[in-house]
Amino acid sequence: MQREPEAKGEIKQIPILAWTQAGQWRECANSPQEDWDFLETDSKGTFALRVRGDSMEPEFHQEDIIVINPYLKAEHNDYVVVCNEEWEATFKQLKKYGKVRVLHPLNGKYEDIELSKNTQYRIIGVVVEKKKKYR
């Protein structure tokens, strides 16, 4: 059984994983590499990712760091990291309209992605914190 991360308020270091590692975060987080970057946080996050692309602008920008809690149940309007059957991860806002689930990019240049029963996907985790570097 997986242990939930420490309670909020405890400072801990979590790994900043590559997007290609997000789908296997359990294995990666338990086998840290020497060249990894780590982030100090008091959130109940387990790992972090650097935002790629502009699909979540204006709220999230390229290279912002998002802290992920894989133990939370994703709710309507949560920001989530989702993995498809090819283990490709994406970061979007989850919208629920009755039984319809949609991955919504905040940037109007991009279309919503409807998650149908025919689409294999897995929610990796819920974003609980954003860190932004200025220098």
N, C-alpha and C positions, 0 to 999 in steps of 0.2 A: 504494500500500500504506500502511495506517495505521501510524503509529509508536506503539509502546507508551509509556505515560507513564514518567517518570523513575523511577529506582530508589528504594526506600524510604530515607528519610534526607535527601533533598533537599527543602528547604522550597520550596513553590511556591504560587501562587494559582490556584484553580480557581473557575469561575463557579457560583453557586447558581441553577439554572434553575427556571423554573416547571414544574409538572407537564405543562402543555400543550406544553412544549418538549422533554420527555424523549424522545419518539419520534424527534425530529430533532436529537439532541444534537450530532452532528458539525457540522451547519450552524450551530447556535446557538453552540457553544463556539468556533468559528472566526470568529464575527462578534459580538464582545462589544458590549453596549449600555452607554451612559453610566449608566443608572439601575440596572444590575445590582449585586448584592452579590457579593463574592468572599470566599473562605474560604482561609486558609492551612492547609496540611496537608503531612505528609511521607508520606502514604499513596500508593499507586499508583493513586489515583483520578483521573478525568478531569473529572468534574463532580459537583455536589452538588444535593440536593433537600431541601426542608423537608417533614417528615412531615405528612400531612393525616389527620384522623380518628383513631379509636380502635381500628381493627381489629388493630393490632400491639401494643397494650398487653398486658402491663405492661412489656415491654422497650423499646418505642419509643412516645413520646408526641407529641402535636400540637406542631409547631414544632421538634422535634429535627431536627438536620441530619444527613443520611446522605450518605456519600461513595460514589460509584459507580465501579466499574472495569468498563467495557464489554468489555475484552479477556479477562477470565477466563471459563473454561467453568463454567457453573453446575452444582454438584454437589448431592447429597442434603443437605438441611438448610441450604443457603445461603439467605440473605435476598436476594431478587431484586426488580428492577423489571421488570415485564412490560407490554407494550403489545398491545392487541387490534387487530382490523382497522379500527376507527374511530380509531385512534391514541390511545385513552384508556389512560393508564398506571395501574398499581396496584402496590402494594408488599406482598409476602407472603413466606412461607417456602416454598421449593421442597421437596416431598417426592416421592421416587421409590420406587414399589413395583413392581418388575419393569418392565413396559412402561408402567405407569400413572404419569402425572405429575399432581401435585396442588399447587395454590396454597393454602397453609394460613395463615389468620389466627391470630395468637396469642391473640386475645381470643375466649373461648368463646361470645360473643354471635353470632358470625358463622360461616357454613358454609364448608367447604372448597369450592374450585372445581376440578373435575376438568378437565384439559386433554385433550380428545379430538382425534383426527385431523381431525375435522370443524370444530374450532375454530381459527381463524387467530389466532396469537399469536406474539410475538417477545420473547425475553428481551433487554432493553435492557442490563442489566448486573448485576453482583453487588455487594452492599453490603460495603465493606471497612472502614468506620469510621463511628462515630456521634459527633456532637458535640452537647452539650446546653448550652443557655444557661440560666443561673440569674437573670440580671438584664439 
